[in-house]
Amino acid sequence: MVIDFPFLWESFTTLLNGVPLTLQLTALSVVTGAVLAVLLALMRVSNRWWLDLPAQAYIFVFRGTPLLVQIYIIYYGLSQFPELRHSILWPFLRQAYWCAALALALNTAAYSAEIIRGGLLSVPAGQIEAARATGMSGFLLMRRIIFPQALRQMLPGYSNEIILMVKSTALASTVTLMEVTGIAAKLISQSYRPIEVFICAGAIYLAINFIVVRAFAALEYALSPERRPAPASTADQPEKARA
Amino acid sequence: MDYLQLMGFGPNGWGYGMLAATGMTVAVALCGYLIGSVLGSLGAAAAFSRFMPLRAIAGFYTTVLRGIPDLLVIYLFYFGSSSVISAVGALFGAEGFVGAPAFLTGAMAIGVVSGAYQMQVFRGAVLALPKGEIEAARAYGMPSFLLFRRIILPQAARFAIPGMGNVWQLVLKESALISVIGLVEIMRQSQIGAGSTRQPFSFYLTAGALYLLITFVSGRGFRLAERRAMRGVRRAA
């Protein structure tokens, strides 16, 4: 196979135009999804059935159905109701951008909620008991003891979720949004050269995900100083070991 | 037309269509899953190989396929095989674009993506084996294939079940994406129904419920399989 470098470069630069939209959709949905996810996770660990049950149902439904169904229900499905079409929400729900962002956010909230719950449950009971024994409770206990440790514990799982979200934004192309995959599909159907376009688009997604992985690894490193080996202090180190 | 009539099995109902589409979803997901199992086992075998290039290829495969959107892979397979078929068709005098069979390309695309995930599941399952068992088998003089068949496979299969269940759920949801290349599975059927009745919400909601039903039932199945596979394992209380 002869590689056509000018075409490859041209596809690459065209595809780069889709990167801002991909990143925007990811950021918007991850941030709003995280807020909802914290709420859902707290409902799950609340030990009150009337809070736990709705959260469980929400997570079951959003994890058990394809994201494509969720996007289509919001973008195409909601227009079935005239009441909604005449409501103040319609200027938003009419646009593919807000529908895709909403669907992505609702979807990631369900997955993230379970990751956050796992983090919350991973805090050793002894720590919470110790905090209670010293008189901490409620919000203070959450802020000082549970949350910092849960945050670090859930980082690896959460970085996986963000990578999934970067990939999921590709589905926004099915509702006419021109992000990287949307542009790729258009380029392929114009040029009939799927392999070159695929290589370029794939490289872009891999680069984005690589940055996400690295950023989270750095964050995890920064948040867990006690897991690092102790810095070699000059005081207790024998002279010859350093030589 | 009310909802029950719409989704019913009467003359104007879409019940049979949706039912057939559900069968198609399960069929294409199953095919893709099996292709993925083959690729996943090959990939895992390559990852454990002593031969460095094989390990590198396996690593590249699983990193790339897990890092790019499934939709892109589906487009690649569809347009890639279509352009090959069109080129072959042109040799025989056919003109223009000839689409590749959607079922085959869809199952292949799902297979290649899920293979990358299944590879990691299999790898983890093999790594979970106690090293001593393999060393003991070697000490008995078992050749590698016998060692694989008697010691590694039965135990790794057990450890792999939960991960395999997760990948199956992924595959099932991924199969919805094949609707973009025109295979009439649940999603595509819903699009057709929504277009001709102008009741998109009813159709997509039904589609969601059908997926939920399949994931729920198969989730139960995997849990039963796990319980059965684990029946000989003693767990610390």
Contacts between the chains, C-beta under 8 A, distances in Angstrom:
chain1	res1	chain2	res2	distance
A	60	B	212	7.7
A	61	B	208	7.6
A	61	B	212	6.6
A	64	B	169	7.8
A	64	B	211	6.5
A	64	B	212	4.5
A	64	B	215	4.4
A	64	B	216	6.7
A	65	B	173	7.3
A	65	B	208	4.3
A	65	B	211	4.7
A	65	B	212	5.7
A	65	B	215	7.8
A	66	B	172	7.8
A	66	B	173	4.0
A	66	B	174	7.5
A	66	B	175	7.9
A	66	B	176	3.7
A	66	B	177	7.7
A	66	B	187	7.4
A	66	B	211	5.9
A	67	B	173	7.2
A	68	B	176	4.4
A	68	B	177	6.2
A	68	B	179	7.3
A	68	B	187	6.1
A	69	B	176	6.4
A	69	B	187	7.0
A	69	B	204	5.8
A	69	B	207	5.2
A	69	B	208	4.6
A	69	B	211	6.4
A	70	B	208	7.5
A	72	B	187	7.6
A	72	B	190	7.6
A	72	B	191	7.8
A	72	B	200	7.3
A	72	B	204	4.7
A	72	B	207	7.8
A	73	B	201	6.6
A	73	B	204	4.4
A	73	B	205	6.4
A	73	B	208	6.7
A	76	B	194	6.4
A	76	B	200	4.1
A	76	B	201	7.9
A	76	B	204	6.7
A	77	B	194	7.9
A	77	B	200	4.7
A	77	B	201	3.6
A	77	B	203	7.9
A	77	B	204	4.7
A	77	B	205	6.9
A	78	B	201	6.6
A	79	B	200	6.7
A	80	B	198	7.5
A	80	B	199	5.8
A	80	B	200	5.6
A	80	B	201	4.0
A	80	B	202	7.1
A	81	B	201	7.0
A	163	B	67	7.2
A	167	B	67	7.7
A	167	B	68	6.9
A	167	B	69	4.3
A	167	B	70	7.2
A	168	B	69	7.4
A	169	B	69	7.8
A	170	B	69	3.4
A	170	B	70	7.6
A	170	B	71	4.4
A	170	B	72	6.2
A	171	B	69	7.8
A	171	B	71	6.3
A	171	B	177	7.6
A	173	B	71	7.0
A	174	B	71	7.7
A	174	B	180	6.4
A	181	B	69	5.7
A	181	B	71	5.5
A	181	B	72	5.4
A	181	B	75	7.6
A	184	B	72	6.3
A	184	B	75	6.8
A	185	B	75	5.5
A	188	B	75	6.0
A	188	B	79	4.9
A	189	B	79	7.2
A	192	B	79	7.0
A	192	B	83	5.2
A	192	B	86	7.7
A	192	B	97	7.7
A	193	B	83	7.7
A	194	B	75	6.8
A	194	B	76	5.2
A	194	B	79	3.9
A	194	B	80	4.5
A	194	B	83	6.5
A	195	B	76	7.2
A	195	B	80	6.3
A	198	B	72	6.5
A	198	B	75	7.4
A	198	B	76	4.3
A	198	B	80	7.7
A	201	B	68	7.4
A	201	B	72	5.6
A	202	B	64	6.7
A	202	B	67	7.9
A	202	B	68	4.5
A	202	B	72	6.6
A	205	B	67	6.2
A	205	B	68	4.5
A	205	B	69	6.3
A	205	B	72	7.3
A	206	B	63	7.8
A	206	B	64	6.6
A	206	B	67	4.7
A	206	B	68	6.4
A	209	B	67	4.7
A	210	B	67	7.8
